[in-house]
């Protein structure tokens, strides 16, 4: 029983990583970029919600923005 508990402690210790603040900020930025966002509709064209770049103009549906790399949904909503 002691051996199993000892193995479990070693496994939980390996799940923690020490990274710098710069690496953490870069990780958070990439994580938000990979989260899908809905395309914006305005003037009969679809736009990226982050950089307002025109997407899906006379091309098949795009999953990512060409300019900023933001992941996009297929659905859309009206631009305010």
Phi and psi restraints in degrees (value plus and minus 20) as a CYANA .aco file:
   2 UNK   PHI     -82.9   -42.9
   2 UNK   PSI     -56.6   -16.6
   3 UNK   PHI     -85.6   -45.6
   3 UNK   PSI     -60.1   -20.1
   4 UNK   PHI     -85.4   -45.4
   4 UNK   PSI     -62.3   -22.3
   5 UNK   PHI     -84.2   -44.2
   5 UNK   PSI     -58.3   -18.3
   6 UNK   PHI     -85.9   -45.9
   6 UNK   PSI     -61.4   -21.4
   7 UNK   PHI     -83.5   -43.5
   7 UNK   PSI     -59.7   -19.7
   8 UNK   PHI     -84.1   -44.1
   8 UNK   PSI     -60.2   -20.2
   9 UNK   PHI     -83.2   -43.2
   9 UNK   PSI     -59.8   -19.8
  10 UNK   PHI     -86.4   -46.4
  10 UNK   PSI     -59.4   -19.4
  11 UNK   PHI     -84.3   -44.3
  11 UNK   PSI     -64.2   -24.2
  12 UNK   PHI     -88.7   -48.7
  12 UNK   PSI     -49.7    -9.7
  13 UNK   PHI     -89.7   -49.7
  13 UNK   PSI     -49.3    -9.3
  14 UNK   PHI     -99.0   -59.0
  14 UNK   PSI     -29.6    10.4
  15 UNK   PHI    -102.0   -62.0
  15 UNK   PSI     -30.6     9.4
  16 UNK   PHI    -114.4   -74.4
  16 UNK   PSI     114.7   154.7
  17 UNK   PHI    -143.1  -103.1
  17 UNK   PSI     120.7   160.7
  18 UNK   PHI    -123.2   -83.2
  18 UNK   PSI      97.2   137.2
  19 UNK   PHI    -147.5  -107.5
  19 UNK   PSI     141.1   181.1
  20 UNK   PHI     -98.8   -58.8
  20 UNK   PSI     147.4   187.4
  21 UNK   PHI     -85.3   -45.3
  21 UNK   PSI     -56.1   -16.1
  22 UNK   PHI     -83.6   -43.6
  22 UNK   PSI     -64.1   -24.1
  23 UNK   PHI     -84.7   -44.7
  23 UNK   PSI     -56.8   -16.8
  24 UNK   PHI     -85.9   -45.9
  24 UNK   PSI     -61.9   -21.9
  25 UNK   PHI     -84.3   -44.3
  25 UNK   PSI     -60.0   -20.0
  26 UNK   PHI     -84.8   -44.8
  26 UNK   PSI     -59.5   -19.5
  27 UNK   PHI     -82.1   -42.1
  27 UNK   PSI     -64.9   -24.9
  28 UNK   PHI     -84.4   -44.4
  28 UNK   PSI     -57.7   -17.7
  29 UNK   PHI     -85.0   -45.0
  29 UNK   PSI     -65.2   -25.2
  30 UNK   PHI     -86.6   -46.6
  30 UNK   PSI     -54.6   -14.6
  31 UNK   PHI     -86.3   -46.3
  31 UNK   PSI     -62.2   -22.2
  32 UNK   PHI     -89.5   -49.5
  32 UNK   PSI     -52.9   -12.9
  33 UNK   PHI     -88.3   -48.3
  33 UNK   PSI     -50.8   -10.8
  34 UNK   PHI    -101.7   -61.7
  34 UNK   PSI     -32.0     8.0
  35 UNK   PHI     -97.1   -57.1
  35 UNK   PSI     103.6   143.6
  36 UNK   PHI     -85.6   -45.6
  36 UNK   PSI     118.7   158.7
  37 UNK   PHI    -142.3  -102.3
  37 UNK   PSI     134.1   174.1
  38 UNK   PHI     -99.7   -59.7
  38 UNK   PSI     124.6   164.6
  39 UNK   PHI     -93.2   -53.2
  39 UNK   PSI     131.3   171.3
  40 UNK   PHI    -119.2   -79.2
  40 UNK   PSI     122.1   162.1
  41 UNK   PHI    -128.7   -88.7
  41 UNK   PSI     106.4   146.4
  42 UNK   PHI    -179.8  -139.8
  42 UNK   PSI     114.4   154.4
  43 UNK   PHI      34.4    74.4
  43 UNK   PSI      21.8    61.8
  44 UNK   PHI      41.7    81.7
  44 UNK   PSI       1.8    41.8
  45 UNK   PHI    -151.1  -111.1
  45 UNK   PSI     137.1   177.1
  46 UNK   PHI    -120.0   -80.0
  46 UNK   PSI     119.5   159.5
  47 UNK   PHI    -144.4  -104.4
  47 UNK   PSI     132.6   172.6
  48 UNK   PHI     -92.8   -52.8
  48 UNK   PSI     114.8   154.8
  49 UNK   PHI     -91.5   -51.5
  49 UNK   PSI     -37.9     2.1
  50 UNK   PHI    -110.3   -70.3
  50 UNK   PSI     -70.8   -30.8
  51 UNK   PHI    -133.6   -93.6
  51 UNK   PSI     -19.4    20.6
  52 UNK   PHI      38.6    78.6
  52 UNK   PSI      12.4    52.4
  53 UNK   PHI    -105.2   -65.2
  53 UNK   PSI     121.1   161.1
  54 UNK   PHI     -90.7   -50.7
  54 UNK   PSI     104.7   144.7
  55 UNK   PHI    -142.7  -102.7
  55 UNK   PSI     137.2   177.2
  56 UNK   PHI      38.8    78.8
  56 UNK   PSI      16.8    56.8
  57 UNK   PHI    -119.0   -79.0
  57 UNK   PSI      81.7   121.7
  58 UNK   PHI      43.4    83.4
  58 UNK   PSI       8.8    48.8
  59 UNK   PHI    -156.8  -116.8
  59 UNK   PSI     144.4   184.4
  60 UNK   PHI     -82.3   -42.3
  60 UNK   PSI     146.7   186.7
  61 UNK   PHI     -75.7   -35.7
  61 UNK   PSI     115.9   155.9
  62 UNK   PHI    -123.6   -83.6
  62 UNK   PSI     122.3   162.3
  63 UNK   PHI    -115.2   -75.2
  63 UNK   PSI     -39.3     0.7
  64 UNK   PHI    -154.3  -114.3
  64 UNK   PSI     129.5   169.5
  65 UNK   PHI     -95.0   -55.0
  65 UNK   PSI     118.8   158.8
  66 UNK   PHI     -91.4   -51.4
  66 UNK   PSI     -51.8   -11.8
  67 UNK   PHI    -103.9   -63.9
  67 UNK   PSI     -72.6   -32.6
  68 UNK   PHI    -126.1   -86.1
  68 UNK   PSI     -33.1     6.9
  69 UNK   PHI      64.1   104.1
  69 UNK   PSI      -9.8    30.2
  70 UNK   PHI     -86.7   -46.7
  70 UNK   PSI     116.3   156.3
  71 UNK   PHI     -95.8   -55.8
  71 UNK   PSI     118.2   158.2
  72 UNK   PHI    -144.5  -104.5
  72 UNK   PSI     128.7   168.7
  73 UNK   PHI    -101.4   -61.4
  73 UNK   PSI     146.1   186.1
  74 UNK   PHI    -100.0   -60.0
  74 UNK   PSI     -51.0   -11.0
  75 UNK   PHI     -95.5   -55.5
  75 UNK   PSI     143.6   183.6
  76 UNK   PHI    -161.7  -121.7
  76 UNK   PSI     151.6   191.6
  77 UNK   PHI    -166.1  -126.1
  77 UNK   PSI     147.9   187.9
  78 UNK   PHI     -90.8   -50.8
  78 UNK   PSI     121.6   161.6
  79 UNK   PHI    -101.4   -61.4
  79 UNK   PSI     115.8   155.8
